[in-house]
Amino acid sequence: MIIQTNISLSHLNTLGLQSQAKYYTEIHELQELSELLKEESVKDKKWHVLGGGSNLVIPHLVNGLVIKMANKGMQLILQDDEFWYVKASAGEVWDDFIQWTLSNSYFGLENLSLIPGTVGAAPIQNIGAYGVEIKDLLWEVTAINLLSGLPEIFKNSDCHFSYRESFFKQAGSGKYIIWDVTFRLPKKNKMHLEYGDISKELQKQSLEINPQNISKAVIKIRQSKLPDPKIIGNVGSFFKNPIVTKEVADALLLKHPNLVHYAAGDKFKIAAGWLIDQSGWKGKQLGPVGMYEKQALVLVNHGQATADDVWALSNQVRADVKKQFGIEIEPEPIQW
């Protein structure tokens, strides 16, 4: 376990923000984390856990300790008549894990293909796409208590999942480091084709309906709508879709009949990308950052941007949406 000083983080966050960590270390084995918890030189520093850096707005200078999770491993740990139980280490790349499950015919996660980031970050954000969320398939999380240094098991209900939220993002933030995640995948897999784009893409490519092809369709759709972070910095969708009551949705529809919205239980989810587009921000820049020309929900870094630039644009977009529609939209990424 080696602690480095003054390390650039610019290549470790998908927004490509200019940033430097005062202290930095990588964790590959549990023993390294145990040693770190006993290390006097960093005990009084604020700790920041880094996965793929794909849902993060990182400041120009991080004074505390940045811990890059680099532990690896994927395995089937159990199966019964109904389910496969598959475990992956926190440092595994999320889409590598998805493709591994599909190659082994463990189905259920295919709609979450190509979401950037790591396995350990997935439950923190309760990532979701195309009708599936982590909460639907997660069985348990092993997390290290930073106070005691001991592992604790969090069952699905312990994670307190909600839309892009979890215990680890709220009350447990800064208190735990996720070490691995176990998913319970149904052997009688229900394939989710509710989002029309998937069915259209399958038909377009003349592909039969199966989990592997759903993954291919999702990847194709994401690549057509979202910019590659290696080419232009971004974190995918930057804002959450606001959820409103039926009364609010009905009032909005009277003024805006073309409002893009979806049922969410007894409430409605409004498409934040549509709100941003209608507010005039699609393809528009503010300094070195802007909203992507092909998808208004995506904030992009045109070069040399800092966290201050990102938040300046975010605040202006939020204000304009609020002024035009009376709705608050919230950023999705975590802020250090």
C-alpha positions as CSV (number, residue, x, y, z in Angstrom):
1,M,0.0,0.0,0.0
2,I,1.7,3.2,-1.3
3,I,0.4,6.7,-0.7
4,Q,1.4,9.2,-3.4
5,T,1.3,13.0,-3.2
6,N,0.2,15.6,-5.7
7,I,-1.3,13.3,-8.3
8,S,-3.3,14.5,-11.3
9,L,-6.9,13.2,-11.4
10,S,-7.7,14.7,-14.8
11,H,-7.5,11.3,-16.5
12,L,-9.5,9.6,-13.8
13,N,-12.8,11.4,-14.2
14,T,-14.9,11.1,-17.4
15,L,-15.7,14.8,-17.4
16,G,-12.0,15.4,-17.9
17,L,-11.9,18.2,-15.3
18,Q,-8.5,19.6,-14.3
19,S,-7.9,18.3,-10.8
20,Q,-5.1,17.2,-8.5
21,A,-5.1,15.1,-5.3
22,K,-2.9,16.0,-2.4
23,Y,-2.8,12.3,-1.4
24,Y,-3.7,9.3,-3.5
25,T,-3.6,5.5,-3.2
26,E,-5.0,2.4,-5.0
27,I,-6.5,-0.5,-3.2
28,H,-6.2,-4.0,-4.8
29,E,-6.5,-6.3,-1.8
30,L,-8.4,-6.2,1.4
31,Q,-5.1,-6.2,3.4
32,E,-4.2,-2.9,1.8
33,L,-7.4,-1.3,3.0
34,S,-6.8,-2.7,6.5
35,E,-3.3,-1.2,6.4
36,L,-4.7,2.1,5.2
37,L,-7.2,2.3,8.1
38,K,-4.2,2.1,10.5
39,E,-2.1,4.6,8.7
40,E,-1.5,7.6,11.0
41,S,-0.4,10.0,8.2
42,V,-3.8,10.1,6.6
43,K,-6.2,9.4,9.5
44,D,-7.0,13.1,9.9
45,K,-7.5,13.6,6.1
46,K,-10.9,13.6,4.4
47,W,-11.2,10.4,2.4
48,H,-12.7,10.3,-1.1
49,V,-13.4,6.9,-2.8
50,L,-13.0,6.9,-6.6
51,G,-14.4,4.3,-8.9
52,G,-14.6,5.0,-12.6
53,G,-15.0,8.8,-12.0
54,S,-18.0,8.7,-14.3
55,N,-20.6,10.3,-12.0
56,L,-18.4,12.8,-10.3
57,V,-17.7,16.6,-10.4
58,I,-14.2,16.8,-9.0
59,P,-12.7,20.0,-7.6
60,H,-9.5,21.6,-8.9
61,L,-7.7,20.6,-5.7
62,V,-8.6,17.7,-3.5
63,N,-6.9,18.3,-0.2
64,G,-7.8,14.9,1.3
65,L,-7.0,11.3,0.4
66,V,-8.3,9.9,-2.9
67,I,-8.7,6.1,-2.7
68,K,-9.0,4.4,-6.1
69,M,-10.8,1.1,-5.9
70,A,-8.9,-1.4,-8.0
71,N,-9.9,-4.8,-6.6
72,K,-11.0,-7.4,-9.2
73,G,-13.0,-10.6,-9.4
74,M,-16.2,-12.0,-10.7
75,Q,-17.8,-15.3,-9.9
76,L,-21.0,-17.4,-9.6
77,I,-21.2,-18.0,-5.9
78,L,-24.5,-19.9,-5.7
79,Q,-27.5,-21.0,-7.7
80,D,-30.8,-22.6,-7.0
81,D,-33.9,-23.5,-9.0
82,E,-34.9,-19.9,-9.5
83,F,-31.8,-17.7,-9.3
84,W,-28.1,-17.3,-10.1
85,Y,-26.1,-15.4,-7.4
86,V,-23.2,-13.6,-9.0
87,K,-20.6,-11.5,-7.1
88,A,-18.3,-8.8,-8.5
89,S,-15.6,-6.8,-6.8
90,A,-16.0,-3.0,-6.5
91,G,-13.1,-2.2,-8.8
92,E,-14.5,-4.1,-11.8
93,V,-15.6,-2.1,-14.8
94,W,-19.4,-2.2,-14.8
95,D,-19.8,-3.1,-18.5
96,D,-17.1,-5.7,-18.3
97,F,-19.2,-7.3,-15.6
98,I,-22.4,-7.1,-17.7
99,Q,-20.7,-8.8,-20.6
100,W,-19.3,-11.5,-18.4
101,T,-22.8,-12.3,-17.1
102,L,-24.1,-12.5,-20.6
103,S,-21.3,-14.7,-21.8
104,N,-22.1,-17.1,-19.0
105,S,-25.9,-16.9,-19.7
106,Y,-26.7,-15.1,-16.4
107,F,-29.4,-12.8,-17.5
108,G,-31.2,-9.7,-16.1
109,L,-28.6,-6.9,-16.3
110,E,-28.6,-6.5,-20.1
111,N,-30.5,-3.2,-20.1
112,L,-27.8,-1.6,-18.0
113,S,-25.1,-2.3,-20.7
114,L,-22.5,0.4,-21.4
115,I,-23.2,2.5,-18.4
116,P,-19.8,3.9,-17.5
117,G,-18.2,3.4,-14.0
118,T,-17.4,0.5,-11.7
119,V,-19.4,-2.2,-9.9
120,G,-18.8,-0.5,-6.5
121,A,-20.3,2.7,-7.7
122,A,-23.5,1.1,-9.1
123,P,-25.4,0.7,-5.8
124,I,-24.4,4.1,-4.5
125,Q,-26.2,5.8,-7.4
126,N,-28.8,3.0,-7.9
127,I,-28.0,3.2,-11.6
128,G,-30.8,2.5,-14.0
129,A,-31.7,2.6,-17.7
130,Y,-34.3,1.3,-20.0
131,G,-36.7,0.1,-17.4
132,V,-34.2,-1.6,-15.0
133,E,-32.5,-0.3,-11.8
134,I,-29.9,-1.8,-9.6
135,K,-32.5,-2.2,-6.8
136,D,-34.4,-4.7,-8.9
137,L,-31.6,-7.2,-8.9
138,L,-29.2,-6.5,-6.1
139,W,-29.0,-9.1,-3.4
140,E,-26.4,-7.8,-1.0
141,V,-23.4,-5.4,-0.6
142,T,-20.2,-6.1,1.3
143,A,-18.9,-2.7,2.7
144,I,-16.0,-2.0,5.0
145,N,-16.9,0.1,8.0
146,L,-14.2,2.8,8.1
147,L,-14.6,3.3,11.9
148,S,-14.2,-0.4,12.9
149,G,-12.4,-1.6,9.8
150,L,-14.7,-4.6,9.7
151,P,-16.9,-5.8,6.8
152,E,-20.6,-5.4,7.0
153,I,-23.3,-7.0,4.9
154,F,-26.1,-4.8,3.5
155,K,-29.1,-6.6,2.2
156,N,-31.2,-4.9,-0.5
157,S,-33.6,-3.4,2.0
158,D,-30.7,-2.0,4.1
159,C,-29.5,0.0,1.1
160,H,-32.7,2.3,1.1
161,F,-32.8,2.6,-2.6
162,S,-34.8,5.3,-4.4
163,Y,-34.4,7.1,-7.7
164,R,-30.6,7.6,-8.1
165,E,-30.2,7.5,-4.3
166,S,-29.1,5.0,-1.7
167,F,-27.9,4.7,1.9
168,F,-24.3,4.9,0.7
169,K,-25.0,8.2,-1.0
170,Q,-26.8,9.7,1.9
171,A,-26.5,8.5,5.6
172,G,-23.6,6.1,4.9
173,S,-21.6,8.6,2.8
174,G,-18.0,8.8,4.1
175,K,-18.6,5.9,6.6
176,Y,-18.2,2.9,4.3
177,I,-16.2,1.7,1.3
178,I,-18.0,-0.8,-0.9
179,W,-15.9,-3.9,-1.4
180,D,-18.1,-6.2,-3.5
181,V,-21.7,-6.5,-4.7
182,T,-23.8,-9.7,-5.2
183,F,-26.7,-9.8,-7.6
184,R,-29.6,-12.3,-7.7
185,L,-30.4,-12.9,-11.4
186,P,-33.6,-14.8,-12.3
187,K,-33.4,-18.0,-14.3
188,K,-36.8,-17.2,-15.8
189,N,-35.6,-13.8,-17.0
190,K,-38.3,-11.2,-17.9
191,M,-36.8,-9.2,-20.7
192,H,-37.6,-5.5,-20.6
193,L,-38.6,-4.0,-23.9
194,E,-40.9,-1.2,-22.5
195,Y,-38.7,1.5,-24.0
196,G,-39.6,1.7,-27.7
197,D,-36.0,2.4,-28.8
198,I,-35.0,-1.1,-27.9
199,S,-37.7,-2.8,-29.9
200,K,-37.0,-0.5,-32.9
201,E,-33.2,-1.2,-32.7
202,L,-33.8,-5.0,-32.6
203,Q,-36.0,-4.7,-35.6
204,K,-33.6,-2.4,-37.4
205,Q,-30.8,-4.9,-37.0
206,S,-33.1,-7.9,-37.6
207,L,-32.1,-9.4,-34.3
208,E,-34.2,-11.9,-32.3
209,I,-35.3,-11.0,-28.8
210,N,-32.8,-12.4,-26.3
211,P,-30.7,-10.8,-23.5
212,Q,-27.5,-10.7,-25.6
213,N,-29.2,-8.9,-28.4
214,I,-31.0,-6.5,-26.0
215,S,-27.5,-5.6,-24.7
216,K,-26.3,-5.0,-28.3
217,A,-29.3,-2.8,-29.0
218,V,-28.8,-0.8,-25.8
219,I,-25.2,-0.3,-26.6
220,K,-26.0,0.9,-30.1
221,I,-28.7,3.3,-28.7
222,R,-26.3,4.7,-26.1
223,Q,-23.5,5.2,-28.5
224,S,-25.9,7.1,-30.9
225,K,-27.1,9.4,-28.2
226,L,-24.2,9.9,-25.8
227,P,-20.8,11.2,-26.6
228,D,-17.7,9.1,-25.9
229,P,-15.9,10.4,-22.8
230,K,-12.6,9.6,-24.5
231,I,-13.5,12.1,-27.2
232,I,-15.4,14.8,-25.2
233,G,-15.6,14.8,-21.4
234,N,-19.0,14.0,-19.9
235,V,-20.8,12.0,-17.2
236,G,-23.7,10.9,-19.4
237,S,-27.0,12.3,-18.1
238,F,-26.2,15.2,-15.8
239,F,-29.6,15.9,-14.4
240,K,-32.2,13.7,-12.8
241,N,-35.6,13.5,-14.4
242,P,-37.9,15.3,-11.9
243,I,-40.8,13.4,-10.5
244,V,-44.1,15.4,-10.0
245,T,-47.6,14.8,-8.8
246,K,-50.4,14.1,-11.3
247,E,-51.8,17.6,-10.5
248,V,-48.5,19.2,-11.5
249,A,-48.2,17.0,-14.6
250,D,-51.7,17.9,-15.7
251,A,-51.1,21.6,-15.3
252,L,-47.9,21.4,-17.3
253,L,-49.6,19.4,-20.1
254,L,-52.3,22.2,-20.4
255,K,-49.5,24.7,-21.1
256,H,-47.2,22.3,-22.9
257,P,-49.1,19.5,-24.7
258,N,-45.9,18.0,-26.1
259,L,-44.3,17.5,-22.7
260,V,-42.4,14.3,-22.5
261,H,-43.4,12.4,-19.4
262,Y,-43.8,8.8,-18.0
263,A,-45.9,7.2,-15.4
264,A,-44.0,6.6,-12.1
265,G,-46.4,4.8,-9.8
266,D,-49.0,7.4,-8.8
267,K,-46.7,10.2,-10.0
268,F,-45.1,11.2,-13.2
269,K,-41.5,11.5,-14.3
270,I,-40.7,14.5,-16.6
271,A,-37.9,14.2,-19.1
272,A,-35.3,16.7,-17.9
273,G,-33.7,16.6,-21.4
274,W,-36.9,17.9,-22.9
275,L,-37.1,20.7,-20.3
276,I,-33.5,21.7,-20.9
277,D,-34.0,21.6,-24.7
278,Q,-37.2,23.8,-24.5
279,S,-35.3,26.2,-22.3
280,G,-32.9,26.9,-25.1
281,W,-29.8,25.1,-23.8
282,K,-29.4,22.2,-26.2
283,G,-26.0,22.8,-27.9
284,K,-25.4,26.0,-26.0
285,Q,-22.1,26.8,-24.2
286,L,-21.1,28.8,-21.2
287,G,-17.4,29.1,-21.1
288,P,-15.6,25.8,-21.7
289,V,-18.7,23.7,-20.9
290,G,-22.1,23.3,-22.6
291,M,-25.1,21.0,-23.1
292,Y,-24.5,18.4,-25.8
293,E,-25.9,19.2,-29.2
294,K,-27.4,15.8,-29.7
295,Q,-28.8,15.3,-26.2
296,A,-29.7,18.3,-24.0
297,L,-29.4,16.2,-20.8
298,V,-25.7,15.7,-21.2
299,L,-23.2,18.3,-20.0
300,V,-19.9,18.3,-21.9
301,N,-16.4,19.7,-21.3
302,H,-15.1,21.3,-24.5
303,G,-11.6,21.5,-22.9
304,Q,-9.8,22.7,-19.8
305,A,-12.9,23.0,-17.7
306,T,-12.9,23.0,-13.9
307,A,-15.7,22.1,-11.4
308,D,-16.5,25.8,-11.1
309,D,-17.3,26.0,-14.8
310,V,-19.6,23.0,-14.5
311,W,-21.5,24.3,-11.6
312,A,-21.9,27.8,-13.2
313,L,-23.5,26.1,-16.2
314,S,-25.6,23.8,-14.1
315,N,-27.0,26.6,-12.0
316,Q,-27.9,28.7,-15.0
317,V,-29.7,25.7,-16.7
318,R,-31.6,25.0,-13.5
319,A,-32.6,28.6,-13.1
320,D,-33.9,28.8,-16.7
321,V,-35.9,25.6,-16.4
322,K,-37.4,26.8,-13.1
323,K,-38.3,30.1,-14.7
324,Q,-40.0,28.6,-17.7
325,F,-41.7,25.5,-16.2
326,G,-41.7,26.0,-12.4
327,I,-39.8,22.8,-11.9
328,E,-36.6,22.1,-10.0
329,I,-34.1,19.8,-11.7
330,E,-31.3,18.3,-9.7
331,P,-27.8,17.3,-10.8
332,E,-27.1,13.6,-10.8
333,P,-23.3,13.5,-10.2
334,I,-21.7,13.4,-6.8
335,Q,-19.8,16.5,-5.7
336,W,-16.6,16.2,-3.7
